[in-house]
Amino acid sequence: MGKVIVCFCEDVTLEEVRRAVKEGYRDLEHLKRLLGIGTGPCQGKQCLVTVAKILAEEAGFDPSEIRLPTFRPPARPVPLGVLAHAELEEE
């Protein structure tokens, strides 16, 4: 089997996830911090379920035992007008 991508946003492979689980990473939060899964433009919508299934299979967990990683909103909301104005000043 060739290179199998499980997170297209961050280009994370099946082999990288398997290797991390073998090294002792046992939850999605730690895999997220190590490999970057769930941090790309889709914010995990495309990869987290797949990686959770791989984690369950490789670590011998029941899939229902796996918790989703922590989602953190911005520290302070920024109005779009502020961002648009900053972009105009740079031009």
LINKA-V854185 format. One record per pair of residues at least 24 apart in sequence whose ideal C-beta (glycine too) atoms are under 10 Angstrom apart, sorted by the first residue. I is the first residue (numbers start at 0). J is the second residue. D is the distance in Angstrom with one decimal. If there is no record, write none. Layout:
i=I j=J d=D
i=I j=J d=D
This chain:
i=4 j=46 d=9.0
i=4 j=49 d=9.9
i=5 j=34 d=9.3
i=5 j=36 d=7.5
i=5 j=45 d=9.1
i=5 j=46 d=5.7
i=5 j=47 d=9.8
i=5 j=49 d=5.1
i=5 j=50 d=5.8
i=5 j=52 d=9.5
i=5 j=53 d=6.8
i=6 j=30 d=9.8
i=6 j=31 d=9.8
i=6 j=34 d=7.3
i=6 j=35 d=7.3
i=6 j=36 d=4.6
i=6 j=37 d=7.5
i=6 j=38 d=8.8
i=6 j=39 d=6.9
i=6 j=41 d=8.8
i=6 j=43 d=8.4
i=6 j=45 d=7.4
i=6 j=46 d=3.9
i=6 j=47 d=8.7
i=6 j=49 d=8.0
i=6 j=50 d=7.0
i=7 j=39 d=7.7
i=7 j=40 d=9.6
i=7 j=41 d=7.9
i=7 j=45 d=6.3
i=7 j=46 d=7.3
i=8 j=35 d=8.2
i=8 j=36 d=8.5
i=8 j=37 d=8.5
i=8 j=38 d=7.5
i=8 j=39 d=2.3
i=8 j=40 d=5.5
i=8 j=41 d=5.5
i=8 j=42 d=8.5
i=8 j=43 d=8.7
i=8 j=44 d=9.5
i=8 j=45 d=7.1
i=8 j=46 d=7.3
i=9 j=34 d=7.0
i=9 j=35 d=4.0
i=9 j=36 d=6.3
i=9 j=37 d=8.3
i=9 j=38 d=6.3
i=9 j=39 d=4.9
i=9 j=40 d=9.6
i=9 j=41 d=9.7
i=9 j=46 d=8.1
i=10 j=34 d=9.8
i=10 j=35 d=8.7
i=10 j=39 d=8.9
i=11 j=35 d=6.5
i=11 j=36 d=5.5
i=11 j=37 d=9.7
i=11 j=38 d=10.0
i=11 j=39 d=9.3
i=11 j=46 d=7.3
i=11 j=50 d=7.9
i=13 j=49 d=8.8
i=13 j=50 d=9.3
i=13 j=53 d=6.7
i=16 j=46 d=9.5
i=16 j=49 d=8.8
i=16 j=50 d=5.8
i=16 j=53 d=5.1
i=16 j=54 d=7.3
i=16 j=57 d=7.7
i=17 j=53 d=6.9
i=17 j=54 d=9.5
i=17 j=56 d=9.2
i=17 j=57 d=5.7
i=18 j=57 d=9.6
i=19 j=50 d=9.8
i=19 j=53 d=9.8
i=19 j=54 d=9.0
i=19 j=57 d=9.1
i=20 j=50 d=9.8
i=20 j=53 d=7.4
i=20 j=54 d=6.0
i=20 j=55 d=9.8
i=20 j=56 d=9.0
i=20 j=57 d=4.1
i=20 j=58 d=5.5
i=20 j=59 d=9.9
i=20 j=60 d=9.9
i=21 j=57 d=7.2
i=21 j=58 d=9.2
i=23 j=58 d=9.5
i=24 j=54 d=8.3
i=24 j=57 d=9.8
i=24 j=58 d=8.9
i=25 j=54 d=7.5
i=25 j=57 d=9.6
i=25 j=58 d=5.7
i=25 j=60 d=7.9
i=25 j=65 d=9.3
i=26 j=51 d=9.6
i=26 j=54 d=7.6
i=26 j=58 d=9.2
i=26 j=60 d=9.3
i=26 j=64 d=9.5
i=26 j=65 d=7.0
i=26 j=66 d=6.5
i=26 j=67 d=9.7
i=26 j=68 d=7.9
i=27 j=51 d=6.1
i=27 j=54 d=6.7
i=27 j=65 d=6.3
i=27 j=66 d=6.8
i=27 j=67 d=6.3
i=27 j=68 d=4.7
i=27 j=69 d=9.5
i=28 j=66 d=7.6
i=28 j=67 d=8.5
i=28 j=68 d=4.4
i=28 j=69 d=6.2
i=29 j=54 d=9.9
i=29 j=68 d=8.7
i=30 j=54 d=6.9
i=30 j=68 d=8.1
i=31 j=67 d=9.7
i=31 j=68 d=4.6
i=31 j=69 d=8.6
i=32 j=68 d=8.5
i=36 j=68 d=8.3
i=37 j=67 d=8.7
i=37 j=68 d=5.9
i=37 j=70 d=8.5
i=38 j=68 d=9.3
i=42 j=70 d=7.5
i=43 j=67 d=8.0
i=43 j=68 d=7.4
i=43 j=70 d=8.2
